[in-house]
Amino acid sequence: MPLRFLAIVAAALFPVLPAVAATDYSEAVSGDLAGSAGPANVDLGPLGPAQAFTVTGTLDAGETLDVFGDGPDEQDSFRFTAAVDFAFDLAVVSGAPVCELYEFAGPDLNLLGDCLGQVWAPASYAVALVMDGNQGQGGYALTAQAAPVPAPAAGALLAGACAAGLALSRRGRRGA
């Protein structure tokens, strides 16, 4: 089998690169995240194609429902810039943490709402993690993952590579 044919087939079989981690943040390693979404003092940098980052931490919002200021760690916040569409996944380690997403609009922040359950467009964002009802303790692992780019042409590319390989192999036999 000609080497050129094998190279074409290999290129068709591997059209998508695996995700590469961007900047991860662990409160256990790097310290507590600030309690203010804007301006959050931890910038995870850009999130590009085929990238992801995970933020892990804990919250302690105190014991009084919907009372702010009675817990030692009521909110964890960070910021980043997405260069591509992306989505969040929240793994709850304990308690009931929730994720709020804000978009930077000049010097102001616009609350977009719950960060889960949809794909977000490229922009500059701030994220705030709080306890549901601002009560109790909890742990979390929040992952932002670049949305996969669909590869609808992968099947057609494979078929084309196979057809090209067959045509090249037939041409080689006829010329010999």
N, C-alpha and C positions, 0 to 999 in steps of 0.2 A: 504494500500500500504506500503510495507516495507520501513523503513527509509533509508536503504542502496540504494535502487532504486532511491529515491528522491535525495540523495546526488550525485549519478552518473549523473542523468539528470541535476541537477544544475551545476555541473562541466562542462558538455558539452555545456550548454547554455551560459556560461560566460568565453570563452577561451581567451579573449583579455582584458587587463586592460586599463582603460582610461588614456589619456595623463596627465602627471603631469608636472607642470611648473618648469623649471630650473630657472636660474637667469634672471629676467627681468631688464631692465634699462630704466629709464625715465630721459631725460635731465631736465625736469621741477623739478624733485625731487632731482636728484643726480648731476646735473651740466652738463656743455657742454662737449661733447666728443672731444677728441683731433683731430687735423686736419691731422694727419699722420698715414698711415696704418701700417707702420713698423718702429719702434715697436709701435703699438698702446698701450696707457697706461691703457686702461680699458680691463681687461680680464674677460669674462663672465663665464669662467670655462668650464667644460665638458658638452657635450650634449649627454645623454645616451638614452637607449631604452625608448619609451613612454614618452619622454620629449619634451619640447618646451621652447623657450624664445622669448620675444618681446622687441624690442628697439624702443622707440619713441623719436622724436626730431625735430628740425627745422634747416634749412640752410639759409644763406644769402650770396650769391656769388657776390653781387654787380650788377651793371647794364651794364657792358661792356661785350659783347659776347666774350668768349674764352680768357679773360684776367684774369690771376691769380694774386691774391694779392690786388684786389680792394674791396673785400668784407670782412666783419668782421668774418664770419663763413662759409668758403667755403667748408669744408669737415668735416664729422663726421666719426670716425674710432673706431673699437674695434676688439678684437680677441677672439677666442674660440677654443676648441678642440672637434671634433665630434668623438664619439666612435662608431657611427652607421651611416648608410646612412641617408641623410636628404634633405630637400628642403626648399626654401625660399618663402615667400609670402610678397609682398610689397603693403601696403595700402597707397595710396597717399592722404594726407590730403589737400594739396594745392601745387601749383607750379608743377614742373616736376623733382623731385628727381630721380636719377638712382643709382643702386647698383652695385659695382664692387667687385669681389671676388679674393683674393690672397691666394696662398698656401705657407706656410713656407717650404723652401728647405734649411736646414742648416741656415746660417745667412742671406740668401737672401730670397726675396719674388718673386714668379712667378705670374704674372697677368694671371688669368684664364678667365676673361671677365665678362660679365653680370651674376649676381648671380641667375637670375630668369629663370624659364622654364625647369629646369632639376633636377634630383636627384644627389647629390654629395656624394662621398665616404668618409669614415672615414679618417681624417687627421687633422692637425693644420692649421687654417685659420685666415686671417685678412679680414675685410670687410671695404670698404670705401663707404660712401654715399656722392654723390656730386649732384649739380644741372646740368641738361642737358644743355650743352653748357657753363657751368660755369657762368650762368647768372640768376639773379632773386632770389626770396625767395620761400621757400616751407617747408612743413611739411610732416612727414612720420611716419608710424608704420611698422617696418620690423619684421616679425616673422620667426624664424627657427624652423621647426618641424621635429622630427624624422620620417623617412618614415615608414608607417605602414608595419608591418610584415604580409604577407598574411597567412591566416589560411585556406588553402584548405581542411584540415582534419576536420574542424569543423562539416560539415555535416556527414561525416563518423563516427566521434566520437559520435554524437548525435544518429545516427542509431545504433551504437554498444551499447551505453548505454541503449537504449530502448530494444534491443534484449536481453542484459544481464539481464535487469530488468524483462522481460517476462520469461526468462529461470529460474531465481531465484524464481519468484512467482509460476510458474508451479511446480518446484521441491518442494517448500514448501507445496503445496496442495497435491501432491502425497505422501509425507512423513506423512501427517496427517491422 
